[in-house]
Amino acid sequence: MRRLFLGLCLVAFLVQGAAAPKEQYRLTRIAKLEGEPLQLQWDALAGSLLISLRTVDNIRHYHLRPGDTLLQEITFPAQPLWITPHPANKAWAGASESGNPWYAGDYRFLSRFPRRKIVLQQPAFNSAGNLLAMSGQTPYEQLWRLITYDLKYDNLNVMTHLPGGVAYPNWSPKGSYLAFVLPTDHPFRKSVGTVRWDGTGFQLLASDSLSFEFASWPDSEQYLLITAKGQTHWKLMRRHLSSGGWTELFESESELRFALWIPRMRKIALLKKEDSAWWLCLLEEAE
């Protein structure tokens, strides 16, 4: 049934085995992390990276400002499992340890969010701060669906017309589109879906040789930044959505996660695993 749905209702783009052109980027290690990474985000209001880690006994969230190497922990009275910062107000939305909606701060439009009967993970605000995207489940839908929440109108849009198994939704710079990770029929490969903010215009990017583990947007809505896993190497790739062209930016023998463009720094932040330890790193174009 899923194959029939994909064949009839979307345009699928298949990445073939041909080598993509390469650009030269230089990697710099910034800070060693203690724990398993859950999420990496940019906090526009604080002007810092937001890193969420699962440690032996807890979930911890940290800020790291450009130029610093020391992580600053963020604590709340009830420590949440998932958080995302509001881009214009000192407030956070996310999920409690049980996965239920959670918020902190004094932004009144978020006060109704905890009443929603959903379980959620990996939340993300759009740049305007009026829409919250997440991977979520409802009492009537046990698949992880793409969900958006309109803060002003207290409205949930559960996109049941899209494939299930959604993970790590990310907004485009202007909030026009969302990119997210989806499972495939292959047990060791993932794909990336894109959709307009209202759930229309769904497209799928898949590969016969790579697993797309994470997708984010650089400073243009014409491109996607994709973290991919191959048979022997991890790759960071840029996809031009209109032309379908691919550019390979970086390759690593060790695992990569959560590559995202940082507008203020004009660099790419990502997490890289080295000798069983995770490092926060920055990528910049080599001179």
N, C-alpha and C positions, 0 to 999 in steps of 0.2 A: 504493500500500500504506500509506504513512504517513497519507494522508487517511482511509483506512478505519479504521486503528488509532485515530486521534483521534476519529472519529465514534462508534466502538463502546465505547471504553474510558475516556472521560473526559468531564467536564462542561466545556465551553469557555465562557468569559465574553468577550463582544465589547464593546469600548468604542465606542460610537457617537459621532457627531460633535457631539452636544449639548454646550454649554459647561458645564464643571464650576464649582461655586461656588469663589470665591477667598478666600484669607486673605492678610493683609499680612505679609510678612517683609522684614527689612532685612539686606542683605549687607555684610559687612566683609572686606576683603582682609587676609590675615595674612602670607603669605610667598610670594615669587616662586620658582618651581621651575626648575631647569636640567635639562631632559631631557623625555622622553616618559613620562607616567604609566602605570604598570602596575597598581598596586593601592593602595588606601587602606584602612587598618584602624584599629581601636582596640585598643591594648595595655592590657588591664585591669591587669596586674601593675605595669607601669611608669607607668600613668596618663598615657599620651601617645598621640598619633597616630603611626601607622607608615606611611610613604610610600615606595613603591618606584618607582624611575625608571630608564629606559633612557637612558643618555647616549651620546655619540659612541663611546666606547671600552669601556664597561663597564655593568654593572647596579649601582645603588647603592641602599641602604636607609637611611632617616633616621627619627629620632624628633623629634617636636615636642611639648613639654609645653604645657598651657594657660597662656596669658599670655606665652609666648615667641614670638619671631619669627625666631630663629636655629635652623636645622636642625642636629641632631647626628647625624653619620653612624655607622652600625653596621657594623662590619667583622668578617669571619670569616676563618680561615686559607684556606678555599676559598670564594670568594664565590658564593653560590647565586643562581639565577635567580628563584625564588619563595620567600618565607618567610611564616610566620604564627606569632605568639607564643603560647605556652601560657598560659592565663589564670591559673594558680596556681603555676607553677614557672618558674624562669629557664631556659627551653629554647625551641627553635624547631624547627619542621618545615617542609619545603618540597621544592624540587626543585633539583638541581644544574644546571649550564649545559646539560647534555645532557637534562635533564628527568627524570632518575632520582630516586627518593626520597632525601632528605637530612635530616639533623638535626644540631643542635648543642645543647650543654648536658649536664647530668648527670642528666636524668630517665630512669630505667632503662626505663620502659615504651616509650620511643621508640627504644631501641637496636636493636630488631628491624625497625623500619620500612624501613631501607635495603635489606633483603634481598628486599623485595617486587618482583616482576617487572612493574613498571608504568612508564608515563611519565605525568607529572602536571603540572597547572598550577592556579593560583588556589586554594591550600589555605585552609582555615578551620577552627579549633577551635570546638566548642560551648562553652557557658559553663561546663560542668562539667569540660571538658578530657579527657573519656574517649573522645570521638569526633572524628575528623578527616574533614572533607568535602573533596572536590576534584573537578575535572574531569580524567578520566584515560583512558588507553588501556592495554589488556592485550595480550599476544602473540596472543590469540584474538579481539580486538575492536578494530578500528581506528577506530571512531567515538569521539568524546569523550563518555564516559558519566559520569553522576553516580556517584561512588564514595564510600563511607564506610569508614573504618578504625577498628576497635575496638582501642585501645591495650592494654587489659588482656589480651584474648584473642588478639591478633595476627591479627585476622580482617578480611578485605576483603569488602565487600558491593558488587559491581558490579551496578548496577541496569539490566540489559539490557532489562527490560520497559518502561522509559521511553524517550521519544524521544532520539536522539543529538544531538550538537552542543552539549552542555551547556557553559555558561561561567559563571563567577563565582557559585558556590554560597554562600549566606549563611544562617546559623542564626538562628532566632527566639530571643528573649531567654531562654526556658526550655529551649531545645534540642528542642522538640517538632516543629518543622517546618524545612524548608529551602525557600528560594526561589532560583531560578537562571534564567539567560537561555537561550533556545532560538531556533534559526532558524525561519523560516516559509517558505511556498512563494513569498512575495514576496522578490525579491533584496535589497531595501533596507529590509525591516522585520524586527524581532525581536519575540519574545513572551517572557512570563515564565511559568514553571511553579512550582507549589508542591506539596510532598509531605510526608507525615509522615516522621519520622526513620528509620522502618523500610522506607520505599519504598512505603507504601500511601497511598490517598487522593489520587491525582494530580489536579490541576486546572490548567487553562491560562487565562491572560489574554492576549488578543490585541486588536488594534485595526485598524480599517480606515483610519486616518489617521496613526497614530503608530508609531514604532519604539521598543520598550522596551529600552533599552541596559543598564540596571542595576537591581537590586532589592535592598533591604535592609529591615530591620525597625526601626520606632521602639520605644518602650518598652512596646509591647503586641503580643501575638500576634494581635490582631484586625485589625491594619493592615499594609499594605505601603507602603514609600516607594520610588517608581519614578522613575528618571531617563529621560525620553523625548525623542525627536527628532521634530519635525514638519517640514513642508515649509520653513518659514521661521524657526521658533523652536525652542528647547529648553525643556522644561518639567520642573518637579519636581512630582510629584503624589502624593497619599496615597489609598490604596484601602482601604475598609472591606470585609473579606473576607466577612462575613456578609450585610450588606445590599447589597453591590455598589456602594455610593456612592463617588464620586470628589470630591476637593477639590484644586484647583490651588493650590500653595504659592508657586511662583516661576516666572517666565518670563524667558528670556534670548535675545538675538539671537546670542550666541556659544556655543560648545560647553560642555556641562556633563558631568562624570563623577563617578561613585562617591559619590553623596550617601548619607550614613549618619548616624544619630542617635548623639550622644555623651552617654551617661547622666550622666557626671560634670559636664558643662557645661550640660546641658539645651538643647543647640543642635544644629544640623545642620552637619556638615562636608562640603564638596564641593570639587571642582576645577573651575576656570573658565578658559577660554582667552580671552585678550585680546591682540590685536596679535601673534599668533604665539607668545605666552608663556603658560605655565600658572601660575595662582595658586591657592594653598590659601586657601579662604574659609570663613567661618562665616555661617550664617543664623540669625537669631533673630526672634521675633515682634516686629513694630513696636508700640510703645506707642501 
